[in-house]
Amino acid sequence: MRIAHPSRSLFSSVISFTRSPLHAPPKPLTFVSFSSSMADSNNLSTVSAEDAAKFGFTREEMYSSNLAGTVNPYDCHVFLRHKSYTDWASRVEEDLLPKLLSSALKSRKNDIPLKTLLTVIEGEQSEGDVLIFPEMIKYRGLTDSDVDGFVEDVLVNGKPWAFGVRETFTGSYVFVCAHGNRDKRCGVCGPVLIEKLNEEIELRGMKDQVFVSACSHIGGHKYAGNLIIFSPDSEGKIMGHWYGYVTPDDVPELLDQHIAKGEIIERLWRGQMGASTEGSDKTDEQKLPNGKEVKKYEKHEESTAQKTKENVGGCCQGADGFTCCMTASSEVSESKKSEETVEVRGKAGLGKLTSWIESWEQCDVLTAAAVVGGVATIAVAYSYYRRSG
């Protein structure tokens, strides 16, 4: 099928605030290129045969779960560059800069108009850079003291950051979970996929069009290899598509089918950014390459809604608050409001009924009094008539 989904704008303008020309043309974003030497620490060639069988692409759990519908709804994806992926602790979100940004997003979740997911990516050579999708914009060098102002300007108010240079970029971007200190499956599979992606990209002469980076935990360790592709569709819109159970053998198909042609690979597809929000109806109607309609995952959506209610201050996707849901508990609030409205209306209706009954009873009393008065008047008149006669 062709990827064609609605895009919600996070920003009110496309003005580029730079120190050089104000309207510099968009340029591809440079990603760290992963050579085999960079992946050696986690590459399958350096792990034991036992670990490769247990955590790699031939492990028993591969293809054991249905992938579609395993991405919770969200509308905006923020990526923070931080250290080398081989240096990430199990809970990279506990490092100072990621922790501050995650906390700021959580504390302002009711003020941010879009459901926003935060993920850490490889950033050894560009610490603190922030990438925002689907807007395809970048700010360089976010520091600890900048976090609150950045969130206020960019994510809450939808304006350019007052203390940073806003850049736009083009191309397709692939983020591969390689967070080995968090889960060994991702640590074994991720670096191999990164290496294979870069090899195939170079063979196709696409190094200036497709960019690959390691990312931290995105949810669903058991689906490793996990990756997200942000790529323009036939209409030029950018949406993030999530894939799971990806192996090196699938890489050519991802490049040739998804990125080059804008067609989803059904058997590996987990979901997409925005699919369960305003784009849900169109997603349900899409046709896949084999002619089958994409099924509606109503049970999954119900489960997701339930989780949102239970985790008012928690996350929709990712680890320890790395997703900052903007509408948590809104359904519960609306339900309470509805119940209160019904109760108030019920009381009002009862009051009106009581008042009407009281008015009706009062009317009957007055009518009866008038009848009695009339009869008495006639009796007095008749008595006077007889006496005078």
Summary of the structure (lengths in Angstrom):
residues: 389
radius of gyration: 31.9
end to end distance: 109.6
largest distance: 136.0
contacts: 1219
relative contact order: 0.16
helix: 42%
strand: 15%
